[in-house]
Amino acid sequence: MVEQKRFALFLATCDSTFVKKTYGGYFNVFVSTFGEEGEQWDLFRVIDGEFPEEKDLDKYDGFIISGSLHDAFGDDDWIIKLCSICQKLDDMKKKVLDEVWELPESATLLAYSDKYNVEMASYGDHLLSIQGHPEYNKEILFEIIDRVVGLKLMEQDLADKTKATMEDAEPDRKQWQTLCKNFLKGKTDQI
């Protein structure tokens, strides 16, 4: 009998109304992007203080840490606890796909751009950090841009230009998804 693979999503952001209504929440977006039939996925809303018991970490084959508007170097209790768990996962050499939360100084830079010093980095063969969001489709990204404009964190002109750029040159999301999924599942020969 093949043992069922088990993964955990550490959600470090709140579900938007749009994502809840359209997809049932970010958890469903992540699982539909990275999950495979026969796997078990568990959600921990770390932003709300939900974490697995330390004794249960070993039950998981891999972890995803979502992106967040919060700073990984912040002093909120949940951030401190998440960083502590990340250290334990590193010590255990567990697979962690992380949306550029906290990188060890000895991480290997794999990609950068004129926009970000780190687009992708790895640490050993068990931690992969990416700047992009391969789980987001254009519809979700446009909704995020609209929310950011609504919060007055971006001018409408820039939002319109950003959306137009995305219409003209959509990134190869499928390739990013495959790379991240293969890393998480330990299929390094397919990366």
CNS distance restraints for C-alpha pairs under 8 A (distance, minus, plus):
assign (resid   4 and name CA) (resid  38 and name CA) 6.42 0.50 0.50
assign (resid   4 and name CA) (resid  39 and name CA) 5.73 0.50 0.50
assign (resid   4 and name CA) (resid  40 and name CA) 7.02 0.50 0.50
assign (resid   5 and name CA) (resid  38 and name CA) 7.48 0.50 0.50
assign (resid   5 and name CA) (resid  39 and name CA) 5.00 0.50 0.50
assign (resid   5 and name CA) (resid  40 and name CA) 6.29 0.50 0.50
assign (resid   5 and name CA) (resid  60 and name CA) 7.44 0.50 0.50
assign (resid   5 and name CA) (resid  61 and name CA) 6.24 0.50 0.50
assign (resid   6 and name CA) (resid  39 and name CA) 5.79 0.50 0.50
assign (resid   6 and name CA) (resid  40 and name CA) 4.69 0.50 0.50
assign (resid   6 and name CA) (resid  41 and name CA) 5.84 0.50 0.50
assign (resid   6 and name CA) (resid  42 and name CA) 7.83 0.50 0.50
assign (resid   6 and name CA) (resid  59 and name CA) 7.15 0.50 0.50
assign (resid   6 and name CA) (resid  60 and name CA) 5.00 0.50 0.50
assign (resid   6 and name CA) (resid  61 and name CA) 5.52 0.50 0.50
assign (resid   6 and name CA) (resid  62 and name CA) 7.15 0.50 0.50
assign (resid   7 and name CA) (resid  39 and name CA) 7.61 0.50 0.50
assign (resid   7 and name CA) (resid  40 and name CA) 6.28 0.50 0.50
assign (resid   7 and name CA) (resid  41 and name CA) 4.87 0.50 0.50
assign (resid   7 and name CA) (resid  42 and name CA) 6.38 0.50 0.50
assign (resid   7 and name CA) (resid  60 and name CA) 5.34 0.50 0.50
assign (resid   7 and name CA) (resid  61 and name CA) 5.72 0.50 0.50
assign (resid   7 and name CA) (resid  62 and name CA) 5.00 0.50 0.50
assign (resid   7 and name CA) (resid  63 and name CA) 5.64 0.50 0.50
assign (resid   7 and name CA) (resid  64 and name CA) 7.90 0.50 0.50
assign (resid   8 and name CA) (resid  41 and name CA) 5.55 0.50 0.50
assign (resid   8 and name CA) (resid  42 and name CA) 4.74 0.50 0.50
assign (resid   8 and name CA) (resid  43 and name CA) 5.90 0.50 0.50
assign (resid   8 and name CA) (resid  44 and name CA) 7.19 0.50 0.50
assign (resid   8 and name CA) (resid  60 and name CA) 6.93 0.50 0.50
assign (resid   8 and name CA) (resid  62 and name CA) 6.63 0.50 0.50
assign (resid   8 and name CA) (resid  63 and name CA) 4.86 0.50 0.50
assign (resid   8 and name CA) (resid  64 and name CA) 6.36 0.50 0.50
assign (resid   9 and name CA) (resid  27 and name CA) 7.29 0.50 0.50
assign (resid   9 and name CA) (resid  30 and name CA) 7.95 0.50 0.50
assign (resid   9 and name CA) (resid  41 and name CA) 7.35 0.50 0.50
assign (resid   9 and name CA) (resid  42 and name CA) 6.26 0.50 0.50
assign (resid   9 and name CA) (resid  43 and name CA) 5.05 0.50 0.50
assign (resid   9 and name CA) (resid  44 and name CA) 6.08 0.50 0.50
assign (resid   9 and name CA) (resid  63 and name CA) 5.86 0.50 0.50
assign (resid   9 and name CA) (resid  64 and name CA) 4.84 0.50 0.50
assign (resid   9 and name CA) (resid  65 and name CA) 6.06 0.50 0.50
assign (resid   9 and name CA) (resid  66 and name CA) 7.31 0.50 0.50
assign (resid  10 and name CA) (resid  43 and name CA) 6.43 0.50 0.50
assign (resid  10 and name CA) (resid  44 and name CA) 5.01 0.50 0.50
assign (resid  10 and name CA) (resid  45 and name CA) 5.99 0.50 0.50
assign (resid  10 and name CA) (resid  46 and name CA) 5.77 0.50 0.50
assign (resid  10 and name CA) (resid  51 and name CA) 7.86 0.50 0.50
assign (resid  10 and name CA) (resid  63 and name CA) 7.31 0.50 0.50
assign (resid  10 and name CA) (resid  64 and name CA) 6.04 0.50 0.50
assign (resid  10 and name CA) (resid  65 and name CA) 4.76 0.50 0.50
assign (resid  10 and name CA) (resid  66 and name CA) 6.24 0.50 0.50
assign (resid  11 and name CA) (resid  27 and name CA) 7.71 0.50 0.50
assign (resid  11 and name CA) (resid  43 and name CA) 7.17 0.50 0.50
assign (resid  11 and name CA) (resid  44 and name CA) 6.10 0.50 0.50
assign (resid  11 and name CA) (resid  45 and name CA) 4.79 0.50 0.50
assign (resid  11 and name CA) (resid  46 and name CA) 5.69 0.50 0.50
assign (resid  11 and name CA) (resid  47 and name CA) 6.68 0.50 0.50
assign (resid  11 and name CA) (resid  65 and name CA) 6.31 0.50 0.50
assign (resid  11 and name CA) (resid  66 and name CA) 5.27 0.50 0.50
assign (resid  11 and name CA) (resid  67 and name CA) 7.81 0.50 0.50
assign (resid  12 and name CA) (resid  45 and name CA) 6.51 0.50 0.50
assign (resid  12 and name CA) (resid  46 and name CA) 5.58 0.50 0.50
assign (resid  12 and name CA) (resid  47 and name CA) 4.80 0.50 0.50
assign (resid  12 and name CA) (resid  65 and name CA) 7.08 0.50 0.50
assign (resid  12 and name CA) (resid  66 and name CA) 5.63 0.50 0.50
assign (resid  12 and name CA) (resid  67 and name CA) 6.31 0.50 0.50
assign (resid  12 and name CA) (resid  68 and name CA) 5.32 0.50 0.50
assign (resid  13 and name CA) (resid  45 and name CA) 7.86 0.50 0.50
assign (resid  13 and name CA) (resid  47 and name CA) 6.14 0.50 0.50
assign (resid  13 and name CA) (resid  66 and name CA) 7.31 0.50 0.50
assign (resid  13 and name CA) (resid  67 and name CA) 7.01 0.50 0.50
assign (resid  13 and name CA) (resid  68 and name CA) 5.18 0.50 0.50
assign (resid  13 and name CA) (resid  69 and name CA) 7.13 0.50 0.50
assign (resid  14 and name CA) (resid  47 and name CA) 7.49 0.50 0.50
assign (resid  15 and name CA) (resid  19 and name CA) 6.32 0.50 0.50
assign (resid  15 and name CA) (resid  20 and name CA) 6.16 0.50 0.50
assign (resid  15 and name CA) (resid  25 and name CA) 5.63 0.50 0.50
assign (resid  15 and name CA) (resid  26 and name CA) 6.03 0.50 0.50
assign (resid  16 and name CA) (resid  20 and name CA) 6.14 0.50 0.50
assign (resid  16 and name CA) (resid  25 and name CA) 7.61 0.50 0.50
assign (resid  17 and name CA) (resid  21 and name CA) 6.07 0.50 0.50
assign (resid  18 and name CA) (resid  22 and name CA) 5.89 0.50 0.50
assign (resid  18 and name CA) (resid 143 and name CA) 7.49 0.50 0.50
assign (resid  19 and name CA) (resid  23 and name CA) 5.31 0.50 0.50
assign (resid  19 and name CA) (resid  24 and name CA) 6.40 0.50 0.50
assign (resid  19 and name CA) (resid  25 and name CA) 5.24 0.50 0.50
assign (resid  19 and name CA) (resid  26 and name CA) 6.52 0.50 0.50
assign (resid  19 and name CA) (resid 140 and name CA) 7.30 0.50 0.50
assign (resid  20 and name CA) (resid  24 and name CA) 4.29 0.50 0.50
assign (resid  20 and name CA) (resid  25 and name CA) 4.17 0.50 0.50
assign (resid  20 and name CA) (resid  26 and name CA) 7.35 0.50 0.50
assign (resid  21 and name CA) (resid  25 and name CA) 7.49 0.50 0.50
assign (resid  23 and name CA) (resid  28 and name CA) 6.37 0.50 0.50
assign (resid  23 and name CA) (resid  29 and name CA) 6.60 0.50 0.50
assign (resid  24 and name CA) (resid  28 and name CA) 6.28 0.50 0.50
assign (resid  25 and name CA) (resid  29 and name CA) 6.86 0.50 0.50
assign (resid  26 and name CA) (resid  30 and name CA) 6.21 0.50 0.50
assign (resid  27 and name CA) (resid  31 and name CA) 6.18 0.50 0.50
assign (resid  27 and name CA) (resid  43 and name CA) 6.73 0.50 0.50
assign (resid  28 and name CA) (resid  32 and name CA) 5.93 0.50 0.50
assign (resid  29 and name CA) (resid  33 and name CA) 6.23 0.50 0.50
assign (resid  29 and name CA) (resid 135 and name CA) 6.38 0.50 0.50
assign (resid  29 and name CA) (resid 136 and name CA) 7.61 0.50 0.50
assign (resid  30 and name CA) (resid  34 and name CA) 6.00 0.50 0.50
assign (resid  30 and name CA) (resid  35 and name CA) 7.51 0.50 0.50
assign (resid  30 and name CA) (resid 135 and name CA) 5.87 0.50 0.50
assign (resid  31 and name CA) (resid  35 and name CA) 4.64 0.50 0.50
assign (resid  31 and name CA) (resid  41 and name CA) 7.25 0.50 0.50
assign (resid  33 and name CA) (resid 134 and name CA) 7.89 0.50 0.50
assign (resid  33 and name CA) (resid 135 and name CA) 5.62 0.50 0.50
assign (resid  33 and name CA) (resid 177 and name CA) 6.85 0.50 0.50
assign (resid  34 and name CA) (resid 135 and name CA) 7.98 0.50 0.50
assign (resid  34 and name CA) (resid 177 and name CA) 7.19 0.50 0.50
assign (resid  34 and name CA) (resid 180 and name CA) 7.86 0.50 0.50
assign (resid  34 and name CA) (resid 181 and name CA) 5.41 0.50 0.50
assign (resid  35 and name CA) (resid  39 and name CA) 6.86 0.50 0.50
assign (resid  35 and name CA) (resid  41 and name CA) 7.76 0.50 0.50
assign (resid  44 and name CA) (resid  50 and name CA) 5.21 0.50 0.50
assign (resid  44 and name CA) (resid  51 and name CA) 5.55 0.50 0.50
assign (resid  44 and name CA) (resid  52 and name CA) 7.11 0.50 0.50
assign (resid  45 and name CA) (resid  49 and name CA) 6.59 0.50 0.50
assign (resid  45 and name CA) (resid  50 and name CA) 5.06 0.50 0.50
assign (resid  45 and name CA) (resid  51 and name CA) 7.23 0.50 0.50
assign (resid  46 and name CA) (resid  50 and name CA) 4.75 0.50 0.50
assign (resid  46 and name CA) (resid  51 and name CA) 5.93 0.50 0.50
assign (resid  46 and name CA) (resid  78 and name CA) 6.27 0.50 0.50
assign (resid  46 and name CA) (resid  82 and name CA) 7.24 0.50 0.50
assign (resid  47 and name CA) (resid  78 and name CA) 6.15 0.50 0.50
assign (resid  47 and name CA) (resid  79 and name CA) 7.76 0.50 0.50
assign (resid  48 and name CA) (resid  78 and name CA) 7.36 0.50 0.50
assign (resid  49 and name CA) (resid  77 and name CA) 7.93 0.50 0.50
assign (resid  49 and name CA) (resid  78 and name CA) 5.43 0.50 0.50
assign (resid  52 and name CA) (resid  56 and name CA) 6.42 0.50 0.50
assign (resid  52 and name CA) (resid  57 and name CA) 6.90 0.50 0.50
assign (resid  53 and name CA) (resid  57 and name CA) 6.94 0.50 0.50
assign (resid  54 and name CA) (resid  85 and name CA) 7.84 0.50 0.50
assign (resid  56 and name CA) (resid  60 and name CA) 7.66 0.50 0.50
assign (resid  57 and name CA) (resid  89 and name CA) 7.69 0.50 0.50
assign (resid  61 and name CA) (resid  94 and name CA) 6.90 0.50 0.50
assign (resid  61 and name CA) (resid  95 and name CA) 6.83 0.50 0.50
assign (resid  61 and name CA) (resid 185 and name CA) 7.80 0.50 0.50
assign (resid  62 and name CA) (resid  94 and name CA) 6.08 0.50 0.50
assign (resid  62 and name CA) (resid  95 and name CA) 4.62 0.50 0.50
assign (resid  62 and name CA) (resid  96 and name CA) 5.78 0.50 0.50
assign (resid  62 and name CA) (resid  97 and name CA) 7.90 0.50 0.50
assign (resid  62 and name CA) (resid 184 and name CA) 6.14 0.50 0.50
assign (resid  62 and name CA) (resid 185 and name CA) 7.44 0.50 0.50
assign (resid  63 and name CA) (resid  94 and name CA) 7.73 0.50 0.50
assign (resid  63 and name CA) (resid  95 and name CA) 6.25 0.50 0.50
assign (resid  63 and name CA) (resid  96 and name CA) 4.77 0.50 0.50
assign (resid  63 and name CA) (resid  97 and name CA) 6.24 0.50 0.50
assign (resid  63 and name CA) (resid 184 and name CA) 7.72 0.50 0.50
assign (resid  64 and name CA) (resid  96 and name CA) 5.73 0.50 0.50
assign (resid  64 and name CA) (resid  97 and name CA) 4.73 0.50 0.50
assign (resid  64 and name CA) (resid  98 and name CA) 5.76 0.50 0.50
assign (resid  65 and name CA) (resid  96 and name CA) 7.43 0.50 0.50
assign (resid  65 and name CA) (resid  97 and name CA) 6.34 0.50 0.50
assign (resid  65 and name CA) (resid  98 and name CA) 4.78 0.50 0.50
assign (resid  65 and name CA) (resid  99 and name CA) 6.33 0.50 0.50
assign (resid  65 and name CA) (resid 101 and name CA) 7.86 0.50 0.50
assign (resid  66 and name CA) (resid  98 and name CA) 6.53 0.50 0.50
assign (resid  66 and name CA) (resid  99 and name CA) 5.73 0.50 0.50
assign (resid  67 and name CA) (resid  98 and name CA) 7.64 0.50 0.50
assign (resid  67 and name CA) (resid  99 and name CA) 5.05 0.50 0.50
assign (resid  67 and name CA) (resid 100 and name CA) 7.23 0.50 0.50
assign (resid  67 and name CA) (resid 101 and name CA) 7.16 0.50 0.50
assign (resid  70 and name CA) (resid  74 and name CA) 7.28 0.50 0.50
assign (resid  71 and name CA) (resid 101 and name CA) 7.67 0.50 0.50
assign (resid  72 and name CA) (resid  79 and name CA) 6.43 0.50 0.50
assign (resid  72 and name CA) (resid  83 and name CA) 7.65 0.50 0.50
assign (resid  72 and name CA) (resid 101 and name CA) 5.49 0.50 0.50
assign (resid  72 and name CA) (resid 102 and name CA) 5.98 0.50 0.50
assign (resid  73 and name CA) (resid  79 and name CA) 7.64 0.50 0.50
assign (resid  73 and name CA) (resid 102 and name CA) 7.92 0.50 0.50
assign (resid  74 and name CA) (resid  79 and name CA) 6.49 0.50 0.50
assign (resid  74 and name CA) (resid  80 and name CA) 7.59 0.50 0.50
assign (resid  75 and name CA) (resid  79 and name CA) 6.50 0.50 0.50
assign (resid  75 and name CA) (resid  80 and name CA) 6.24 0.50 0.50
assign (resid  76 and name CA) (resid  80 and name CA) 6.38 0.50 0.50
assign (resid  77 and name CA) (resid  81 and name CA) 6.18 0.50 0.50
assign (resid  78 and name CA) (resid  82 and name CA) 5.98 0.50 0.50
assign (resid  79 and name CA) (resid  83 and name CA) 6.12 0.50 0.50
assign (resid  80 and name CA) (resid  84 and name CA) 6.24 0.50 0.50
assign (resid  81 and name CA) (resid  85 and name CA) 6.21 0.50 0.50
assign (resid  82 and name CA) (resid  86 and name CA) 6.11 0.50 0.50
assign (resid  83 and name CA) (resid  87 and name CA) 6.31 0.50 0.50
assign (resid  83 and name CA) (resid 102 and name CA) 7.72 0.50 0.50
assign (resid  84 and name CA) (resid  88 and name CA) 6.48 0.50 0.50
assign (resid  85 and name CA) (resid  89 and name CA) 6.14 0.50 0.50
assign (resid  86 and name CA) (resid  90 and name CA) 6.10 0.50 0.50
assign (resid  87 and name CA) (resid  91 and name CA) 6.21 0.50 0.50
assign (resid  88 and name CA) (resid  92 and name CA) 6.16 0.50 0.50
assign (resid  89 and name CA) (resid  93 and name CA) 6.01 0.50 0.50
assign (resid  89 and name CA) (resid  94 and name CA) 5.30 0.50 0.50
assign (resid  89 and name CA) (resid  95 and name CA) 7.90 0.50 0.50
assign (resid  89 and name CA) (resid  96 and name CA) 7.75 0.50 0.50
assign (resid  90 and name CA) (resid  94 and name CA) 6.25 0.50 0.50
assign (resid  90 and name CA) (resid 126 and name CA) 7.61 0.50 0.50
assign (resid  90 and name CA) (resid 127 and name CA) 7.70 0.50 0.50
assign (resid  93 and name CA) (resid 126 and name CA) 5.77 0.50 0.50
assign (resid  94 and name CA) (resid 126 and name CA) 5.85 0.50 0.50
assign (resid  94 and name CA) (resid 127 and name CA) 7.80 0.50 0.50
assign (resid  95 and name CA) (resid 125 and name CA) 7.86 0.50 0.50
assign (resid  95 and name CA) (resid 126 and name CA) 4.41 0.50 0.50
assign (resid  95 and name CA) (resid 127 and name CA) 5.81 0.50 0.50
assign (resid  95 and name CA) (resid 183 and name CA) 7.87 0.50 0.50
assign (resid  95 and name CA) (resid 184 and name CA) 5.91 0.50 0.50
assign (resid  95 and name CA) (resid 186 and name CA) 7.84 0.50 0.50
assign (resid  96 and name CA) (resid 126 and name CA) 6.16 0.50 0.50
assign (resid  96 and name CA) (resid 127 and name CA) 4.84 0.50 0.50
assign (resid  96 and name CA) (resid 128 and name CA) 6.37 0.50 0.50
assign (resid  96 and name CA) (resid 184 and name CA) 6.89 0.50 0.50
assign (resid  97 and name CA) (resid 127 and name CA) 6.08 0.50 0.50
assign (resid  97 and name CA) (resid 128 and name CA) 5.04 0.50 0.50
assign (resid  97 and name CA) (resid 129 and name CA) 5.93 0.50 0.50
assign (resid  97 and name CA) (resid 130 and name CA) 7.79 0.50 0.50
assign (resid  97 and name CA) (resid 180 and name CA) 7.25 0.50 0.50
assign (resid  97 and name CA) (resid 183 and name CA) 7.96 0.50 0.50
assign (resid  97 and name CA) (resid 184 and name CA) 6.53 0.50 0.50
assign (resid  98 and name CA) (resid 127 and name CA) 7.39 0.50 0.50
assign (resid  98 and name CA) (resid 128 and name CA) 6.14 0.50 0.50
assign (resid  98 and name CA) (resid 129 and name CA) 4.60 0.50 0.50
assign (resid  98 and name CA) (resid 130 and name CA) 6.44 0.50 0.50
assign (resid  99 and name CA) (resid 129 and name CA) 5.37 0.50 0.50
assign (resid  99 and name CA) (resid 130 and name CA) 4.94 0.50 0.50
assign (resid  99 and name CA) (resid 131 and name CA) 5.60 0.50 0.50
assign (resid  99 and name CA) (resid 132 and name CA) 7.20 0.50 0.50
assign (resid  99 and name CA) (resid 133 and name CA) 7.44 0.50 0.50
assign (resid 100 and name CA) (resid 118 and name CA) 7.99 0.50 0.50
assign (resid 100 and name CA) (resid 120 and name CA) 7.92 0.50 0.50
assign (resid 100 and name CA) (resid 129 and name CA) 5.01 0.50 0.50
assign (resid 100 and name CA) (resid 130 and name CA) 5.55 0.50 0.50
assign (resid 100 and name CA) (resid 131 and name CA) 5.64 0.50 0.50
assign (resid 101 and name CA) (resid 129 and name CA) 7.68 0.50 0.50
assign (resid 103 and name CA) (resid 107 and name CA) 6.46 0.50 0.50
assign (resid 103 and name CA) (resid 123 and name CA) 7.95 0.50 0.50
assign (resid 103 and name CA) (resid 129 and name CA) 7.67 0.50 0.50
assign (resid 104 and name CA) (resid 123 and name CA) 7.36 0.50 0.50
assign (resid 106 and name CA) (resid 123 and name CA) 7.15 0.50 0.50
assign (resid 107 and name CA) (resid 121 and name CA) 6.36 0.50 0.50
assign (resid 107 and name CA) (resid 122 and name CA) 5.55 0.50 0.50
assign (resid 107 and name CA) (resid 123 and name CA) 4.59 0.50 0.50
assign (resid 107 and name CA) (resid 124 and name CA) 7.61 0.50 0.50
assign (resid 108 and name CA) (resid 121 and name CA) 5.39 0.50 0.50
assign (resid 108 and name CA) (resid 122 and name CA) 5.18 0.50 0.50
assign (resid 108 and name CA) (resid 123 and name CA) 6.10 0.50 0.50
assign (resid 109 and name CA) (resid 118 and name CA) 6.82 0.50 0.50
assign (resid 109 and name CA) (resid 120 and name CA) 6.42 0.50 0.50
assign (resid 109 and name CA) (resid 121 and name CA) 4.42 0.50 0.50
assign (resid 109 and name CA) (resid 122 and name CA) 6.67 0.50 0.50
assign (resid 110 and name CA) (resid 118 and name CA) 7.98 0.50 0.50
assign (resid 110 and name CA) (resid 119 and name CA) 7.55 0.50 0.50
assign (resid 110 and name CA) (resid 120 and name CA) 5.24 0.50 0.50
assign (resid 110 and name CA) (resid 121 and name CA) 4.87 0.50 0.50
assign (resid 110 and name CA) (resid 122 and name CA) 7.00 0.50 0.50
assign (resid 111 and name CA) (resid 118 and name CA) 6.33 0.50 0.50
assign (resid 111 and name CA) (resid 119 and name CA) 5.10 0.50 0.50
assign (resid 111 and name CA) (resid 120 and name CA) 4.89 0.50 0.50
assign (resid 111 and name CA) (resid 121 and name CA) 6.76 0.50 0.50
assign (resid 112 and name CA) (resid 116 and name CA) 6.01 0.50 0.50
assign (resid 112 and name CA) (resid 117 and name CA) 5.31 0.50 0.50
assign (resid 112 and name CA) (resid 118 and name CA) 4.80 0.50 0.50
assign (resid 112 and name CA) (resid 119 and name CA) 4.61 0.50 0.50
assign (resid 112 and name CA) (resid 120 and name CA) 6.76 0.50 0.50
assign (resid 113 and name CA) (resid 117 and name CA) 6.36 0.50 0.50
assign (resid 113 and name CA) (resid 118 and name CA) 7.35 0.50 0.50
assign (resid 113 and name CA) (resid 119 and name CA) 6.69 0.50 0.50
assign (resid 118 and name CA) (resid 130 and name CA) 7.80 0.50 0.50
assign (resid 118 and name CA) (resid 131 and name CA) 6.95 0.50 0.50
assign (resid 119 and name CA) (resid 129 and name CA) 7.95 0.50 0.50
assign (resid 119 and name CA) (resid 130 and name CA) 5.60 0.50 0.50
assign (resid 119 and name CA) (resid 131 and name CA) 4.72 0.50 0.50
assign (resid 119 and name CA) (resid 132 and name CA) 7.08 0.50 0.50
assign (resid 120 and name CA) (resid 128 and name CA) 7.26 0.50 0.50
assign (resid 120 and name CA) (resid 129 and name CA) 5.43 0.50 0.50
assign (resid 120 and name CA) (resid 130 and name CA) 4.35 0.50 0.50
assign (resid 120 and name CA) (resid 131 and name CA) 6.19 0.50 0.50
assign (resid 121 and name CA) (resid 128 and name CA) 5.94 0.50 0.50
assign (resid 121 and name CA) (resid 129 and name CA) 5.22 0.50 0.50
assign (resid 121 and name CA) (resid 130 and name CA) 6.67 0.50 0.50
assign (resid 122 and name CA) (resid 126 and name CA) 7.76 0.50 0.50
assign (resid 122 and name CA) (resid 127 and name CA) 5.49 0.50 0.50
assign (resid 122 and name CA) (resid 128 and name CA) 4.52 0.50 0.50
assign (resid 122 and name CA) (resid 129 and name CA) 6.16 0.50 0.50
assign (resid 123 and name CA) (resid 127 and name CA) 5.05 0.50 0.50
assign (resid 123 and name CA) (resid 128 and name CA) 6.61 0.50 0.50
assign (resid 128 and name CA) (resid 183 and name CA) 7.68 0.50 0.50
assign (resid 134 and name CA) (resid 173 and name CA) 5.49 0.50 0.50
assign (resid 134 and name CA) (resid 174 and name CA) 7.51 0.50 0.50
assign (resid 134 and name CA) (resid 176 and name CA) 5.70 0.50 0.50
assign (resid 134 and name CA) (resid 177 and name CA) 5.32 0.50 0.50
assign (resid 135 and name CA) (resid 177 and name CA) 7.05 0.50 0.50
assign (resid 136 and name CA) (resid 140 and name CA) 5.79 0.50 0.50
assign (resid 136 and name CA) (resid 141 and name CA) 6.36 0.50 0.50
assign (resid 137 and name CA) (resid 141 and name CA) 6.36 0.50 0.50
assign (resid 137 and name CA) (resid 173 and name CA) 7.91 0.50 0.50
assign (resid 138 and name CA) (resid 142 and name CA) 6.03 0.50 0.50
assign (resid 138 and name CA) (resid 166 and name CA) 7.78 0.50 0.50
assign (resid 139 and name CA) (resid 143 and name CA) 6.32 0.50 0.50
assign (resid 140 and name CA) (resid 144 and name CA) 6.25 0.50 0.50
assign (resid 141 and name CA) (resid 145 and name CA) 6.24 0.50 0.50
assign (resid 142 and name CA) (resid 146 and name CA) 6.24 0.50 0.50
assign (resid 142 and name CA) (resid 163 and name CA) 6.80 0.50 0.50
assign (resid 143 and name CA) (resid 147 and name CA) 6.23 0.50 0.50
assign (resid 144 and name CA) (resid 148 and name CA) 6.17 0.50 0.50
assign (resid 145 and name CA) (resid 149 and name CA) 6.25 0.50 0.50
assign (resid 145 and name CA) (resid 159 and name CA) 6.34 0.50 0.50
assign (resid 146 and name CA) (resid 150 and name CA) 6.14 0.50 0.50
assign (resid 146 and name CA) (resid 159 and name CA) 7.49 0.50 0.50
assign (resid 147 and name CA) (resid 151 and name CA) 6.20 0.50 0.50
assign (resid 148 and name CA) (resid 152 and name CA) 6.40 0.50 0.50
assign (resid 148 and name CA) (resid 153 and name CA) 5.43 0.50 0.50
assign (resid 148 and name CA) (resid 154 and name CA) 5.98 0.50 0.50
assign (resid 149 and name CA) (resid 153 and name CA) 5.75 0.50 0.50
assign (resid 149 and name CA) (resid 154 and name CA) 4.83 0.50 0.50
assign (resid 149 and name CA) (resid 155 and name CA) 6.07 0.50 0.50
assign (resid 149 and name CA) (resid 156 and name CA) 6.26 0.50 0.50
assign (resid 149 and name CA) (resid 159 and name CA) 7.17 0.50 0.50
assign (resid 154 and name CA) (resid 158 and name CA) 6.82 0.50 0.50
assign (resid 154 and name CA) (resid 159 and name CA) 6.81 0.50 0.50
assign (resid 155 and name CA) (resid 159 and name CA) 6.38 0.50 0.50
assign (resid 156 and name CA) (resid 160 and name CA) 6.08 0.50 0.50
assign (resid 157 and name CA) (resid 161 and name CA) 6.29 0.50 0.50
assign (resid 158 and name CA) (resid 162 and name CA) 6.01 0.50 0.50
assign (resid 159 and name CA) (resid 163 and name CA) 6.18 0.50 0.50
assign (resid 160 and name CA) (resid 164 and name CA) 6.15 0.50 0.50
assign (resid 161 and name CA) (resid 165 and name CA) 6.13 0.50 0.50
assign (resid 162 and name CA) (resid 166 and name CA) 6.24 0.50 0.50
assign (resid 163 and name CA) (resid 167 and name CA) 6.21 0.50 0.50
assign (resid 164 and name CA) (resid 168 and name CA) 6.31 0.50 0.50
assign (resid 165 and name CA) (resid 169 and name CA) 5.99 0.50 0.50
assign (resid 165 and name CA) (resid 170 and name CA) 7.83 0.50 0.50
assign (resid 166 and name CA) (resid 170 and name CA) 5.11 0.50 0.50
assign (resid 166 and name CA) (resid 171 and name CA) 7.93 0.50 0.50
assign (resid 172 and name CA) (resid 176 and name CA) 6.69 0.50 0.50
assign (resid 173 and name CA) (resid 177 and name CA) 6.11 0.50 0.50
assign (resid 174 and name CA) (resid 178 and name CA) 6.14 0.50 0.50
assign (resid 175 and name CA) (resid 179 and name CA) 6.19 0.50 0.50
assign (resid 176 and name CA) (resid 180 and name CA) 6.16 0.50 0.50
assign (resid 177 and name CA) (resid 181 and name CA) 5.90 0.50 0.50
assign (resid 178 and name CA) (resid 182 and name CA) 5.93 0.50 0.50
assign (resid 178 and name CA) (resid 191 and name CA) 7.94 0.50 0.50
assign (resid 179 and name CA) (resid 183 and name CA) 6.23 0.50 0.50
assign (resid 179 and name CA) (resid 190 and name CA) 7.83 0.50 0.50
assign (resid 179 and name CA) (resid 191 and name CA) 5.47 0.50 0.50
assign (resid 180 and name CA) (resid 184 and name CA) 6.18 0.50 0.50
assign (resid 181 and name CA) (resid 185 and name CA) 6.15 0.50 0.50
assign (resid 182 and name CA) (resid 186 and name CA) 6.07 0.50 0.50
assign (resid 182 and name CA) (resid 187 and name CA) 4.77 0.50 0.50
assign (resid 182 and name CA) (resid 188 and name CA) 6.38 0.50 0.50
assign (resid 182 and name CA) (resid 190 and name CA) 6.48 0.50 0.50
assign (resid 182 and name CA) (resid 191 and name CA) 6.30 0.50 0.50
assign (resid 183 and name CA) (resid 187 and name CA) 5.88 0.50 0.50
assign (resid 183 and name CA) (resid 188 and name CA) 5.87 0.50 0.50
assign (resid 183 and name CA) (resid 191 and name CA) 6.91 0.50 0.50
assign (resid 187 and name CA) (resid 191 and name CA) 7.08 0.50 0.50
